[in-house]
């Protein structure tokens, strides 16, 4: 065979080996991601999930799902500033990644940046108008800004898609309480308590509403 043919064969062999190696690496990345996802979603072990995701990202720093899951794991353990950094990395890879947009929005909300949280929740909902978590994040941010009527509209949408969303039930109760609709607020606190009898916030605010109703009854008497 001529030297040109031998060189081409060697090149083809190297490319095949590289392709095979890349495939094995991607399979390993996916395996690490799936294990991390299980720890995050099923077992609530976010710190352990982050370790596996870091291993996946060492192999493929551009793996969007691992970037996003690391962001949301950091959000779940209250590390909101770092969560935003990793959500931004995921959004650099895919600017329309709904879960990364949500992770950033909710982290901003938890940091008290309510207006920015609404902006990023809106971006998520432009892609998926039925994204319950983003709807809730926007609704809760509006509540924290004192825009109770606007918040209620968003929370109603959330509960339309997910009637048992415990945080939306509680937050709707909180909005109604702020508007002095104590009886209706109690209804939503009760719905949240039915789902989780140990939901302290709902139980406490329900008691506060009952106190207000008793005061009202006393003065009317």
DOVEX-325940 format. One record per residue (C-alpha): residue number from 1; residue in three letters; x, y, z. Coordinates in nm, 3 decimals, m for minus. Layout:
<rs>
   resi   resn         X         Y         Z
    NUM    ALA         X         Y         Z
...
</rs>
This chain:
<rs>
   resi   resn         X         Y         Z
      1    UNK     0.000     0.000     0.000
      2    UNK     0.114     0.356    m0.065
      3    UNK     0.221     0.582     0.220
      4    UNK    m0.087     0.801     0.162
      5    UNK    m0.322     0.505     0.213
      6    UNK    m0.137     0.396     0.528
      7    UNK    m0.152     0.750     0.670
      8    UNK    m0.525     0.769     0.594
      9    UNK    m0.587     0.432     0.760
     10    UNK    m0.395     0.540     1.070
     11    UNK    m0.597     0.862     1.079
     12    UNK    m0.925     0.668     1.050
     13    UNK    m0.821     0.432     1.330
     14    UNK    m0.736     0.725     1.560
     15    UNK    m1.069     0.893     1.482
     16    UNK    m1.257     0.571     1.556
     17    UNK    m1.072     0.530     1.886
     18    UNK    m1.144     0.893     1.977
     19    UNK    m1.510     0.853     1.886
     20    UNK    m1.530     0.535     2.096
     21    UNK    m1.360     0.711     2.388
     22    UNK    m1.600     1.008     2.361
     23    UNK    m1.896     0.769     2.363
     24    UNK    m1.766     0.595     2.675
     25    UNK    m1.708     0.933     2.843
     26    UNK    m2.061     1.048     2.762
     27    UNK    m2.203     0.723     2.897
     28    UNK    m2.007     0.780     3.219
     29    UNK    m2.132     1.139     3.241
     30    UNK    m2.491     1.022     3.199
     31    UNK    m2.443     0.749     3.460
     32    UNK    m2.305     1.000     3.714
     33    UNK    m2.586     1.245     3.635
     34    UNK    m2.857     0.979     3.684
     35    UNK    m2.706     0.872     4.017
     36    UNK    m2.687     1.236     4.124
     37    UNK    m3.046     1.294     4.017
     38    UNK    m3.165     1.000     4.225
     39    UNK    m2.988     1.135     4.533
     40    UNK    m3.136     1.482     4.470
     41    UNK    m3.491     1.384     4.377
     42    UNK    m3.564     1.059     4.562
     43    UNK    m3.331     1.069     4.860
     44    UNK    m3.297     1.445     4.935
     45    UNK    m2.920     1.404     4.962
     46    UNK    m2.814     1.723     4.787
     47    UNK    m2.456     1.736     4.916
     48    UNK    m2.389     1.383     4.792
     49    UNK    m2.559     1.463     4.461
     50    UNK    m2.326     1.762     4.412
     51    UNK    m2.019     1.537     4.448
     52    UNK    m2.141     1.310     4.167
     53    UNK    m2.233     1.606     3.950
     54    UNK    m1.887     1.754     4.001
     55    UNK    m1.740     1.423     3.879
     56    UNK    m1.964     1.436     3.571
     57    UNK    m1.864     1.797     3.500
     58    UNK    m1.494     1.708     3.524
     59    UNK    m1.551     1.483     3.223
     60    UNK    m1.788     1.718     3.039
     61    UNK    m1.799     2.076     3.173
     62    UNK    m2.072     2.159     2.919
     63    UNK    m2.325     1.897     3.032
     64    UNK    m2.635     2.117     3.075
     65    UNK    m2.836     1.878     3.290
     66    UNK    m2.550     1.835     3.537
     67    UNK    m2.492     2.212     3.548
     68    UNK    m2.860     2.272     3.620
     69    UNK    m2.892     1.995     3.876
     70    UNK    m2.587     2.127     4.061
     71    UNK    m2.748     2.474     4.060
     72    UNK    m3.073     2.340     4.200
     73    UNK    m2.898     2.121     4.458
     74    UNK    m2.715     2.432     4.580
     75    UNK    m3.049     2.615     4.594
     76    UNK    m3.200     2.334     4.801
     77    UNK    m2.924     2.361     5.064
     78    UNK    m2.963     2.740     5.080
     79    UNK    m2.648     2.831     4.888
     80    UNK    m2.835     3.075     4.666
     81    UNK    m2.544     3.286     4.536
     82    UNK    m2.358     2.979     4.409
     83    UNK    m2.684     2.838     4.272
     84    UNK    m2.717     3.148     4.054
     85    UNK    m2.358     3.110     3.930
     86    UNK    m2.420     2.750     3.820
     87    UNK    m2.761     2.829     3.672
     88    UNK    m2.589     3.098     3.464
     89    UNK    m2.336     2.840     3.343
     90    UNK    m2.620     2.613     3.232
     91    UNK    m2.791     2.907     3.059
     92    UNK    m2.469     2.982     2.871
     93    UNK    m2.506     2.635     2.718
     94    UNK    m2.883     2.669     2.664
     95    UNK    m3.047     3.007     2.721
     96    UNK    m3.395     2.848     2.706
     97    UNK    m3.336     2.583     2.971
     98    UNK    m3.655     2.625     3.178
     99    UNK    m3.531     2.459     3.495
    100    UNK    m3.216     2.673     3.501
    101    UNK    m3.425     2.987     3.454
    102    UNK    m3.644     2.874     3.744
    103    UNK    m3.346     2.786     3.967
    104    UNK    m3.207     3.135     3.913
    105    UNK    m3.547     3.300     3.969
    106    UNK    m3.613     3.116     4.295
    107    UNK    m3.261     3.177     4.426
    108    UNK    m3.305     3.549     4.360
    109    UNK    m3.637     3.538     4.546
    110    UNK    m3.477     3.368     4.845
    111    UNK    m3.210     3.641     4.848
    112    UNK    m3.486     3.904     4.862
    113    UNK    m3.433     4.024     4.503
    114    UNK    m3.804     3.997     4.423
    115    UNK    m3.814     4.217     4.114
    116    UNK    m3.525     4.028     3.953
    117    UNK    m3.688     3.699     4.052
    118    UNK    m4.003     3.801     3.864
    119    UNK    m3.798     3.887     3.553
    120    UNK    m3.636     3.542     3.545
    121    UNK    m3.958     3.359     3.629
    122    UNK    m4.120     3.540     3.336
    123    UNK    m3.841     3.417     3.108
    124    UNK    m3.912     3.059     3.216
    125    UNK    m4.286     3.104     3.159
    126    UNK    m4.228     3.248     2.811
    127    UNK    m4.096     2.902     2.724
    128    UNK    m4.339     2.699     2.937
    129    UNK    m4.647     2.894     3.047
    130    UNK    m4.756     2.603     3.268
    131    UNK    m4.432     2.571     3.462
    132    UNK    m4.576     2.546     3.813
    133    UNK    m4.259     2.626     4.007
    134    UNK    m4.196     2.943     3.807
    135    UNK    m4.559     3.050     3.848
    136    UNK    m4.528     3.002     4.223
    137    UNK    m4.196     3.188     4.242
    138    UNK    m4.346     3.487     4.063
    139    UNK    m4.662     3.473     4.277
    140    UNK    m4.464     3.453     4.600
    141    UNK    m4.235     3.738     4.489
    142    UNK    m4.541     3.954     4.419
    143    UNK    m4.671     3.871     4.767
    144    UNK    m4.342     3.977     4.923
    145    UNK    m4.370     4.306     4.731
    146    UNK    m4.716     4.359     4.878
    147    UNK    m4.893     4.306     4.545
    148    UNK    m5.147     4.064     4.688
    149    UNK    m5.414     4.080     4.417
    150    UNK    m5.156     4.019     4.141
    151    UNK    m5.006     3.738     4.347
    152    UNK    m5.345     3.570     4.387
    153    UNK    m5.393     3.555     4.009
    154    UNK    m5.061     3.370     3.970
    155    UNK    m5.132     3.138     4.261
    156    UNK    m5.472     3.050     4.117
    157    UNK    m5.297     2.949     3.794
    158    UNK    m5.052     2.738     3.993
    159    UNK    m5.332     2.563     4.181
    160    UNK    m5.521     2.510     3.859
    161    UNK    m5.228     2.304     3.730
    162    UNK    m5.140     2.150     4.067
    163    UNK    m5.426     2.166     4.324
    164    UNK    m5.214     2.002     4.594
    165    UNK    m4.920     2.240     4.568
    166    UNK    m4.876     2.295     4.940
    167    UNK    m4.665     2.611     4.914
    168    UNK    m4.914     2.773     4.677
    169    UNK    m5.199     2.686     4.914
    170    UNK    m5.011     2.842     5.205
    171    UNK    m4.909     3.150     5.006
    172    UNK    m5.262     3.206     4.882
    173    UNK    m5.377     3.188     5.243
    174    UNK    m5.109     3.443     5.338
    175    UNK    m5.226     3.684     5.065
    176    UNK    m5.589     3.652     5.175
    177    UNK    m5.484     3.708     5.535
    178    UNK    m5.304     4.029     5.438
    179    UNK    m5.623     4.142     5.264
    180    UNK    m5.816     4.068     5.588
    181    UNK    m6.009     3.783     5.424
    182    UNK    m5.953     3.568     5.732
    183    UNK    m6.221     3.303     5.677
    184    UNK    m6.105     3.233     5.322
    185    UNK    m5.742     3.235     5.434
    186    UNK    m5.824     2.967     5.691
    187    UNK    m5.975     2.750     5.415
    188    UNK    m5.643     2.750     5.228
    189    UNK    m5.436     2.697     5.541
    190    UNK    m5.658     2.398     5.618
    191    UNK    m5.599     2.257     5.269
    192    UNK    m5.224     2.283     5.324
    193    UNK    m5.254     2.120     5.669
    194    UNK    m5.454     1.830     5.521
    195    UNK    m5.163     1.757     5.290
    196    UNK    m4.901     1.802     5.561
    197    UNK    m5.036     1.801     5.920
    198    UNK    m4.693     1.917     6.042
    199    UNK    m4.686     2.230     5.827
    200    UNK    m4.613     2.471     6.112
    201    UNK    m4.651     2.796     5.918
    202    UNK    m5.002     2.710     5.803
    203    UNK    m5.104     2.606     6.153
    204    UNK    m4.961     2.922     6.308
    205    UNK    m5.118     3.159     6.054
    206    UNK    m5.452     2.977     6.081
    207    UNK    m5.447     3.047     6.456
    208    UNK    m5.370     3.414     6.388
    209    UNK    m5.665     3.437     6.148
    210    UNK    m5.893     3.278     6.406
    211    UNK    m5.781     3.538     6.661
    212    UNK    m5.869     3.817     6.418
    213    UNK    m6.212     3.666     6.352
    214    UNK    m6.276     3.637     6.727
    215    UNK    m6.183     4.002     6.774
    216    UNK    m6.418     4.100     6.493
    217    UNK    m6.699     3.893     6.648
    218    UNK    m6.635     4.047     6.990
    219    UNK    m6.655     4.405     6.863
    220    UNK    m6.967     4.331     6.665
    221    UNK    m7.121     4.180     6.975
</rs>
